[in-house]
Amino acid sequence: MYCFPIQQPAEEGLFKPADPFCEAVNPITILENNQEKSDQRILYRLILESLCLMDCSPCSNIEKTLKRLVEICSISMDLKSTKASPVLTDPSPINNSMLGLHSSLFPYSQSGPSFSMSTLSIPRRKPGKLDDVRSNGWLDAMKSSSPPRKKVLKDFNNVELSLDDGEIAYRSWMIKYPSALNSFQLIMDRAKNRKIVMFLDYDGTLSPIVDDPDRAFMSADMRSAVKNVAKYFPTAIISGRNRDKVFELVGLTELYYAGSHGMDIMFPARETASPDHLNCVKSTDLQGKEVNLFQPASEFLPMIDEVFRALVEITKGIKGAKVENHKFCASVHYRNVDEIVWPLIAQYVHDTLKDYPRLRLTHGRKVLEVRPMIDWDKGKAVEFLLESLGYSNNNDVLPIYIGDDRTDEDAFKLLRKGNRGYGILVSGVPKESNAFFSLGDTSEVKEFLESLVRMKQHDAKILEISTGPSAYNTNSSYFN
Ligand SMILES: O=P(O)(O)OC[C@H]1O[C@H](O[C@H]2O[C@H](CO)[C@@H](O)[C@H](O)[C@H]2O)[C@H](O)[C@@H](O)[C@@H]1O
C-alpha cells in the first residue's frame, strides 16, 4: 500500500496564508469537508493556496504563474470528482489524483521544469512512508540545497531597488566571511615564508553549476588559471565525482586528483605515503606513469556498483532524475526533477539504503550522495595529501581550500581547526560555513587564482633582479 499521509503544510512554516479560512489547507480535507459548499468556494480556496505557493512579486512571469495555477486547480478539481481519500492505497500507476495530493502536501516553491504525469511510472519497489524522509530531515536538506542565486530586486520601471532585506543579509554575511579578493593582502601576509598548497573543489568552484552534470565544463580561462597556479603551488582537485571523470574535465596533468569525496586519491609514486594508511597501493596513471593510489573504501566497490544499479532502477520512471556512479559513491540528482516529486525520490533513496546499512547519505547541491559509512571525507583527504606530499608542518605550509558545497565543509573545518589554513567558500548567497573567506562565484575564483599567480610572478621578478635568473624555482617540476 502506498501511504501518503496528510500533512499540515503550515507546520513546515512555508504556508501562512492571511485568509482566515485557510486554516485547513489540504485540498483533500477541504474537498471532503466541504462537499456541500460551492465549487466557487473551493476554487477560491485553491487559488488562494496556489498564489501562496507562487512567486507573486512584480517581476513574476504572469504566463507561467497562470499556467501553474490552472494546473494545480485542474488537478485538485479532478480530486474532487474522484472523492479521493486522504490516504491513497496502491494506485498504480500514479494518476492525477495522486499528484494533486502531492501538490498540496509539499507546498514549497514551484519552480523548475513543468511536470508531465505521463512520464512518471511507479518502479516495482514500494516506497515506505514519506514521513521517513521528513522526520530525518532529508526533505528540509533537499529544499535548502543549492539556494538560488542572489536576486536583484527591480521595481516596476525595471530600476534596481537599493538594499533590500536580502542585500542587507548578504552584506552582514560578508562581514563574517570577507571576500578573499578584498582580503588578498591579508592572506599573502599570512603566507609569507610559507608554501601555499592549493586545494580546489570542481563543481560550483571551477565550473559553474549547470543542469546536466555531463556538461559541467570549466572555461579555457579557468583552465589556464589553474595550470598557472600549479606552476607555483602544489595543487590538488578534490571532487565528489569519479576521479577519472574529473581528470577528463580538468585535463591538466600538473595536478593531484582525489575523486569520490577523497576516497580515491592518486599522487606521484615518488611521494611517500603515510605508513599508517594501509589502503595505499602502487599503480599506473592514464599516461602509464607509476603512481600511488589511496582508496580507503576499496572493499565497497561491489556494493556501490550494486546500489548504483538499484538506484537507477528505482528512479527510472522519474522524469529528470539522474544517477551517477563515482566508483566509491553514487549520486542521485534531482535538479531537473519537479519539486512535487522530491519527497518521492528521497523516499526511494531512503528505502534503497535500508538494504545497505553500511552506506550513508550526504547532501550536495540538488543531489543525494550515497557513500560508504567510513570515517573519511574531504577534510581527511586534505590531511592525507598534506602528509603524503610532505607538507604537514604547519609552520612551513599554508593550505588554502576553495569549495562551494556542504561536503567541502569538512575540509574547511580541518583548516579552521588550529588555525591551520584558509577555507574559502564560493557562494553568492549567505550560508553558514566553516570557511574563513568567501568568493561570489567561479569568476571570482579565477580572479583569486590569477592574483596568486601575479603575486608569485612579481616576487619572482624581484628575486631575479636581485639574484639572477635561475634563483627562482617554480613548482612546475614537482610532478616529474
Ligand atoms: O565535489 P564536487 O566536485 O563539487 O562534486 C559534487 C557533485 O558535483 C556534480 O553535481 C553538481 O554539479 C552539477 C553540474 O553543475 C549539477 O548539475 C548538480 O546539480 C550539482 O550537484 C556531480 O554531478 C555530482 O555527482 C557530484 O557529487
The ligand as an ORCA input file, in Angstrom:
! r2SCAN-3c Opt
* xyz 0 1
  O      32.753     17.846     -5.101
  P      32.314     18.440     -6.398
  O      33.385     18.453     -7.436
  O      31.710     19.801     -6.211
  O      31.182     17.469     -6.917
  C      29.932     17.438     -6.261
  C      28.856     16.974     -7.223
  O      29.059     17.736     -8.406
  C      28.253     17.413     -9.524
  O      26.926     17.823     -9.275
  C      26.773     19.217     -9.111
  O      27.126     19.888    -10.318
  C      26.286     19.567    -11.460
  C      26.851     20.271    -12.679
  O      26.926     21.632    -12.487
  C      24.839     19.951    -11.154
  O      24.015     19.612    -12.231
  C      24.383     19.239     -9.883
  O      23.101     19.655     -9.527
  C      25.353     19.524     -8.725
  O      25.007     18.746     -7.591
  C      28.311     15.934     -9.820
  O      27.480     15.624    -10.884
  C      27.966     15.148     -8.583
  O      27.999     13.787     -8.866
  C      28.994     15.497     -7.529
  O      28.759     14.734     -6.372
*
